[in-house]
């Protein structure tokens, strides 16, 4: 019996499976990990819950909002945002507040930053890299203060080697004057979602929402097989006819009627072997994904800092972002006298951070929290390390052309759709990933949609 196969149980994969299940099909989800939610999972450790990444729920897509509210009901909390930047040993409010910025930069540096901005706007250079794009729009001093260090931590490469597409997608409509206007005249909402001051959040973290969605799929007749790695795809006559997988019981093969892949685009092409062109295989080999790990700390302190998250712009520590999960939802922490804190480190699979033993990672997090003055090292009483491979598609020079080559090769496969962040090598947020999953599934049911058009309004994004 042939199946509709979904590779990956993240937001896009679950969305696709729910559409197929509700259409009377019997989708089979293949998930390599042992939990659903993908990059939006919640990990539990001795009753403490850690949101791996920190996920705000906000969307301009009504259908996505309806889905979230239907799944969560009264367990969907409205949260007031509190986030800051740690810079030069001091905290700066983010979204920007004028006095906070002035205190951190100082009057002289603020004037110099403004002069740098004016100079860049009068004499812009070429937009050939992330550095060039940001410098042209904010000036070199603001670029070096607020973009360079954190961006290079996230991506593990100089900003001069990053495609300007990253800046164009993530901060296109964020302007200096817009940020200053929001700082001087605060509003509940902002035209740019980076500056949003309120958002929704599941009571027990994002994993709670996706676990409920998975249950809906199971009740509708779908299957979710965890611990399954896709090792190969079989193509015949311009269609995928089979999927080879490795799982707890060894290797097996499923017959395929239609397939939605959310696995990394390069890995999908590699799984097809010689059934796709050499050009597509070569392009796939160039695509990279940045990974990260979270050191989840249990702290003997009720509330070490008031933020939900803090961006760490200090170059002398490796931690990039810190989460305080009680301030996302109090239900994430079972003991009112303790806190659950996540220290996020960006890395490559196989590098020194990724390969370090868990106890060394936890010790590094304790040391750096103490060094930054956020948490005393001796206050950490427990910890867990969670590694997330292939989290962020890398926008390096040439990636756009390589993705286009692969898209061209896959366009001739009639029953294959790609969706989600990894599946499209595109930095989608949750709502955009969900929408691509929906459209991919509807295409398999005979409709005609362009999932690649989702996220075309590049000013609508949630991430700093």
C-alpha positions, -999 to +999 in steps of 0.1 A: +000+000+000+014+034-010+016+062+016+017+100+016+051+104+034+061+135+053+098+138+062+101+157+094+077+165+123+084+202+127+058+229+121+059+225+083+057+187+084+029+186+110+010+212+090+012+191+058+003+159+076-028+175+092-041+187+058-036+152+043-052+135+073-082+157+073-086+150+036-090+113+044-055+103+035-032+082+058+000+103+061+031+088+076+055+112+093+092+101+095+110+120+122+147+114+130+144+125+166+122+111+194+100+142+198+078+163+175+081+200+170+114+202+152+133+234+160+101+245+179+102+217+204+101+220+242+125+197+262+116+186+297+143+179+323+132+168+358+101+189+355+119+220+341+110+229+305+133+245+280+121+262+248+150+254+224+154+287+207+127+309+223+097+312+201+073+341+200+039+333+185+028+362+163+015+361+128-002+382+101-017+351+086-053+346+099-054+309+092-022+303+112-036+323+141-068+303+140-049+270+141-028+281+171-059+293+190-078+262+181-050+239+194-042+259+225-075+274+238-070+289+272-034+276+273-024+303+250-009+331+271-005+368+262+030+379+272+045+414+275+079+414+259+110+421+278+143+417+260+177+435+262+211+437+246+242+430+268+269+453+255+301+467+270+292+452+304+258+470+305+222+463+295+205+482+267+167+479+262+156+462+230+133+474+214+153+506+216+146+532+243+163+565+237+177+570+273+189+534+275+208+537+243+223+571+253+234+557+287+251+527+270+268+545+241+274+578+259+268+612+244+301+614+224+297+579+208+260+586+201+269+618+182+296+599+163+271+571+154+247+597+141+275+614+120+285+579+107+249+573+097+246+606+079+278+599+061+268+565+050+234+577+037+252+605+017+279+582+003+267+546+003+289+518-009+280+486-028+256+461-012+279+432-018+278+416+017+259+418+050+284+443+062+280+465+032+242+464+033+239+473+070+266+499+069+249+517+040+217+519+060+228+524+096+264+537+094+296+519+103+295+527+140+260+514+146+269+484+125+299+476+147+279+483+179+247+464+172+251+440+142+287+427+137+295+408+169+262+390+174+258+382+137+292+367+135+285+346+165+253+332+150+268+324+116+304+316+124+318+337+095+328+373+089+300+396+079+320+404+048+314+368+036+277+368+042+252+374+014+234+408+016+202+387+012+203+379+049+201+416+058+175+423+031+153+395+044+156+400+081+158+438+086+146+452+054+119+476+068+137+483+101+151+518+098+171+540+122+144+566+122+117+540+127+135+526+157+140+561+172+103+569+166+093+537+185+118+546+213+105+581+217+068+574+212+062+538+225+033+519+211+018+485+220+026+473+185+051+483+159+051+484+121+082+461+122+077+429+141+112+429+154+099+456+177+067+439+188+060+444+225+034+417+230+030+381+218+013+348+225+029+318+240+018+282+250+016+277+287+041+248+286+062+260+257+058+255+219+062+218+222+028+217+239+011+231+208+029+207+184+022+177+206-015+185+205-013+189+167+004+155+165-024+140+185-049+154+161-031+138+132-030+104+150-067+106+157-074+113+121-056+081+111-021+094+104+011+078+117+042+093+133+073+072+133+101+087+154+137+077+154+136+072+116+163+086+093+157+088+056+186+072+037+174+071+002+146+080-023+137+059-053+126+076-085+109+061-115+092+079-144+095+114-128+079+103-095+092+092-061+081+056-057+099+046-025+117+059+006+144+040+024+147+045+061+168+034+091+150+030+124+149+011+157+141-022+139+167-017+111+163-007+075+130-007+057+113+008+026+080+025+022+061+028-011+052+064-018+021+080-034+033+115-026+060+131-005+066+163+014+102+168+025+112+192+052+147+177+056+176+199+046+174+205+009+210+194+003+204+161+021+172+155+001+192+158-031+219+135-018+193+109-009+183+107-045+218+098-057+222+095-094+185+100-101+191+138-102+215+157-123+251+162-115+246+199-114+219+196-087+241+172-067+271+196-069+248+226-059+235+205-030+270+199-017+276+236-013+246+243+009+254+247+046+233+248+078+244+264+110+236+245+142+233+254+178+231+239+213+214+250+244+228+246+279+197+244+300+206+255+336+185+250+368+194+279+390+189+283+427+174+317+423+137+326+417+144+351+390+180+360+381+169+387+355+136+400+344+140+394+306+126+367+285+158+367+265+190+387+263+212+391+232+249+389+242+270+412+221+301+407+241+329+393+219+349+378+247+323+351+255+309+324+232+273+325+244+250+343+219+217+345+236+202+337+271+166+327+279+148+330+312+119+305+308+098+315+338+094+349+321+080+331+290+056+312+311+057+305+349+044+270+343+078+261+327+094+261+361+080+237+388+098+252+418+091+289+426+124+292+444+144+282+412+148+294+377+153+276+343+178+294+321+189+285+286+224+296+272+225+293+235+257+286+216+259+287+178+282+261+162+289+237+133+282+200+136+315+184+145+333+215+158+347+219+193+315+232+208+293+206+192+316+177+201+323+188+237+310+166+265+278+178+282+295+185+315+320+208+297+293+227+280+274+232+313+306+243+330+313+268+301+278+282+305+282+286+343+315+303+338+302+327+312+270+336+331+292+344+361+316+364+340+288+385+325+273+390+360+240+375+351+241+343+373+266+333+400+283+301+390+276+284+423+239+290+419+236+265+391+224+232+406+216+211+375+218+212+338+211+196+304+225+201+269+203+199+238+219+199+204+200+211+173+216+203+140+208+221+107+189+249+124+198+279+102+202+278+064+234+297+056+231+326+032+266+326+018+277+339-016+262+317-044+235+301-022+207+317-042+220+302-075+226+268-060+190+267-046+177+277-080+196+249-097+181+224-072+146+238-077+149+233-114+160+197-110+132+189-085+105+206-106+103+176-129+093+152-100+055+154-100+047+140-065+075+157-045+070+189-026+094+207-002+084+228+027+098+245+058+131+262+067+154+233+060+134+219+031+136+251+012+169+264+025+151+295+036+150+313+069+112+309+075+096+316+108+070+292+123+040+308+106+057+308+072+068+272+076+033+262+085+019+279+054+045+262+031+035+228+047-002+235+040+005+245+004+027+215-003+001+191+010-027+208-011-005+204-042-003+167-036-041+167-034-043+182-069-043+220-062-017+243-076+002+266-053+036+282-052+050+275-018+081+295-027+061+327-027+055+324+010+076+349+030+079+371-001+068+400+021+103+401+036+096+430+059+073+407+079+095+387+102+099+382+139+137+379+145+162+405+155 
